[in-house]
Amino acid sequence: MVTFLLLVVGGLNWGLVGLLDFNLVSLLFGSVPVLEKVVYLLVGVSAVYEVLTHPKSCKLCARG
């Protein structure tokens, strides 16, 4: 569940960057660059985790 929420946060942030050139993560954590980097790292690790574990938990993917 945590990885899914991090992916949603990351996806919404990238959508805002692409649509409005507005980086919410940078706005919230930009004054602490290490924390901003940790958020980006957690989103990336979450994406890798979801890619590796998704077929086991997805009913549609498990059929194939």
Secondary structure as UniProt FT lines:
FT   HELIX           2..20
FT   HELIX           24..29
FT   TURN            30..31
FT   HELIX           33..57
FT   HELIX           59..63
//
